[in-house]
Amino acid sequence: MKTQTIRYGENGGVEIIDIDVSDPQAGEVQVQRAACGVCAWDLATFRDGGYAPPGHEGIGYVTKVGRDVQGIEEGTRVTGTGLGFDGIKNCLADNVYVLPESDIADEYWLVEPVSCVVTGLDTAPLLPADNVVVIGCGFMGLMFVQALSRFYTNALIAIDLVEKRLNLAKSLGAEITYNPKEIEASELVPALKARPIDVVFDCSGKGAGLNLATKIVRRGGHINLFGCVREEVTINGQEWHGAAFNLVSSSPGAKIRDTFPPAIRMLARGHIDLRPLVTHIVRLEDYPSLLKEATDGDGSYIKGVVNAT
């Protein structure tokens, strides 16, 4: 059987290619893609080259069931880290998760990135009435804002360089927003330290974001390094030592449990709602144009999804 998927170039760019798909083997199910989210890794690979698995935020519908598979029937809506941009793909049944009955459309059932938020929350020592800051209000940061608004925070503060994103953060539960382009660091840092700030989630993926986190967190506070900083960062060892904060990387490798089931529950209950965050939905043939817009655009892009139609 023929289907289509995408392939990134070694030096950047992307192309749509045809591939063959066999029938599912024992212990496998065959899944037809319904939707797949575009990860920041996809954007970086398209722009800079290198290697990234093409898509890992997929959901789809089971079309065939291999031998020895129990509890999954044809037509079941599923998700899993192995599902991506392939129109049809065979996956180990043990690696897929059945989604509950829901009126939420396929494009807003991106479980994998929500599972990353679960890891971020699991690795942060949040306490009632904490003052919490989210630095970077892209797709991931805005999901943190949504989730944290459900906690008993005292103040939930969002920081970003794009005013549209700050406005969205406010609509999703942030009480206070700051744009570092609109306020001098000499004013911003003292204003935040005066609260004081107990926990910082750095979702910026920038050295400047991490640097700001170290300056605003209270002594003995917690910094959750969620965004991947793809640049060298110089630290002042004496300042870091004196500040006595805890810094934890909450990349997927830091997970302390299977994060897909709680992520599915959060989406099902509306604790995280992707409908305000998905800004672009395209077909596979329009994926290259979407990547170009996302990497060269005006900041209006937050999250893209490739669907089946």
N, C-alpha and C positions, 0 to 999 in steps of 0.2 A: 504494500500500500504506500502511496506517495503522500507526503505532507510537506508543509513549509515551516521554516524556522529562520533564525537570523544568525549571522556570523560577523564578529568584529574583526577589523583589520589589525595587523600587528602594529601599525603606526597610526591607528585611529580609523574612523569611518565604520560603516556597517553595510552589509549586503544581505538580501533575502535569498535563501537557498532552498532547493528541494532536497528532501531526504527520504529514505525508505524506512517504513515501520513494519515490523513483522507482527504476527499474532502474539498476545501475551503468553509467557511461559508459566509453568507451575509457580504459584505464589505471587503472581503479578496480576495487575488490572491495567486495562487500557483506558486512558483518559483523553477526552477531547477538550481542548482548551476553551474555556469560556471567557477568561480575562487573566491578564498578567500585569502586575504593576512594574513600573520602571524605577529601578533602584538608583541611588546616587552612584553606585559602582558602574552601572550601565552608562551613565552620563560621562563619568571620568574615563572609562575605557573608550567610548566613542570619540572623546575629545583628544585623549593623550596616547591611546594605544595600550599595549600590554595585554594582560589576560584577565578576564572575569567570566564566570559562567553566565551564559546569556539568559538572564531571567531566572528568578527563584521565588517570585511572589505570585505564583499561579494558582488558579482554581479551575475546576472543570467538572465534567460529567463522565461517569464511567460508561463506556460503550461495550466493553468486553471483559469477561472475568475468566482468569486462568484457572487451571486445576488447583485444588486444595485451598482455595480462598473461601473463607467463611465470613459471614456477616456483612458483605458488600455486594449489592446487586446492581445490575445495569440501570442506569438513570440516576444513580446516587450522586449528589453534589459533594465533591471532596476538595481538599487542599493538601499541600505538603511541600517540603523544600525542594523536591525533585521536579516539581511542575514549573514550567517556564513558558517560553514563547513558541515551543513546538505545537503545531496544530493538533497532533495526536502523539501521545507518548505512553510507553509501557513503564509502570512503576511497581516496585515491590508493595504489595498490599499492606505490609507492616509499616510502611513509610507514609501512608496517606491517612488523613483524618476526615471523618464524615462530618459535614456541616449540618446544623439543625435546620428544621423547617423555618423559613423566614421570608418576609416580604422584601428584605434588603436585596437590591439587585447585585448581580455578580460583580460588577465593577467596584463595589464598596465592601467586598468580602476579602480584602487583602490581609490575610491572617499573619503571614510571615513578618512584615514590619511591626505589627502590633506585638508579636511575640518578642521582638527585640526591646520594645518598651517595657514589657513585663520583666525582662532581665535587668533593665535599668532601675526599675522600681524595687526589684528584689534585692539589689545590691546597695541600696541607699537606706541609711538608718533614719527613716522619717518618723517623727514623733508628733503628737497632737500639738497644735499651735506653733509649729515651726514656721519661720519665714523662709520662703523658697524662691529661688531665682532660676529661670530658664534662659540661657543664652543661646540665641539662634532659633528663629521661628520659621524654619523651613518645615517640610512635611513631618519629620520626626519630632522636632521641637514643639510643633503645634499639637501633636498627639500627646506629648508629655503634659502640655498645658491642660488639655481636656481631662486626662487621667488625674492629674494633681488637683484639679478643681473639685474632685470627688473626695479628696482627703480633707482632714480637719486642719488645713493650714491657717495660719494667722494672716499672712500676706503672700499672695502669689504674684510674682513680678516677672515680666517678659522683657527681653532686650533683643533688639534686632536693628539692622541698618535700613530696612525697607518699611516705610510707614504703612503700606497696605497690609503687610503681614502683622504688624503690631495691632492694627485695627481688628484684624481677624482674631488675633490672640485675645484681645479684650472681649470680643463677642463669645469666645469659647471658655472664658472663666478667669482670665488674668485681671487682677484688680488694678495693677499699676504697670505702665509700659515706659521704656526709655529707648530713645534712639541716640546712640553715641555720636552721630553726626550732628545732632541738634543740641548737645550739651557737652561741655568741656569735661574731660576726665577729672580735672581738679574739683569739679562740682559733683560729678556722678559718683565717684568712689566714696567720698565722705557721706553723701546722702544715703547710700546703701549700707555702709558700715555702721551708721547710726542706728539701724533697726534692732538688732544686728541680723545678718544673714546666716542661717543655720546650715542650709543645704543648697548647693548650686549644681544644676544639671547643665553641663556644657555640651550643647548640640551643634555648635557652630562649625566644627571641623577646621578651625583656624587657630593659629598660634596666638593671635590677638585675643581670641575668645578665652583661651585657657589662661592667658596672662591676666585678663580682667577678672576671671574667676578667683585667681589666687589673691587678688587685691581686695576683693569685696567680701569674701567669706570671713566669718568671725573666727577668732582664735579657737582652735580645737574643733572647728566645723568640718563639713564634709563636702568634697568636690567629686561629682560623678562625671568622669570623662567619657561621654557617650559618643560624640562625633569623632571621626577618624581624622587626626591632624596629619596631613601629608606633607609636612615640612619640619625642618629641625627647629626645636624650641630651646632657647637659652634660658636657664633658670638662675636665680640668685639663691645659692644654697643657704646663705645666712638668713635671708628673708623667709624662705620656705621653712627652715628649721624653727625660727622664732614664731612663725604663725601657727605651727603645731596642728595644721589641718590634716585631715585624712583625704587621700586621693585614690580613687578606685577606677580602673578601666572597666566599663560595662559593655564591652563588645560581646557578640554572641558566645564567644568562648568562655565567658565568665558566668554563664547560666548555671543555676543551682538546682534546676528541675526542668522537666519537660514543659516548655513555655507555650506550646500550641493550645492545649486545652484551656488554660486561663485566658489566652488571647481570644479564642473563639467565644468564651463566655462574655468577655468584655464587649465584643462587637455585638453579640446577640442581645445584650441588655442595654446597649446604647451608651455605655460608659466611655467608649470611644466611637465616634461617628465620623466616617470618612467622607460623607457626602459634601461637607463644606470644604474639604481639602483636595479632592480630586478635581483638577482644573482642566485636564485635557484627556479625552477619550478618543482613540483612533483605531483604525484597522491596521493589520500587519503591514500592508503595502504602504501605509503612510508613516510607519515608524521612523524611517530615516529623517523625514521632514520634522517630525516631532522632536527628535534628538537635537537637530540643528536649532530649532526654536528655543528649546529648553536651555541650551548652552550659550546661545547668543542673544537671548531675549531681554526684556525690560524688567524682569523680576516678577511678572504676573504668574509665571509658571510655579506651581507648588508640587503637583503630583500628576504624572501621566499614567494612563492605563491603556494597554492594547486589548481590544475585545475580539470576539469571534465573528462579528458581522460588520 
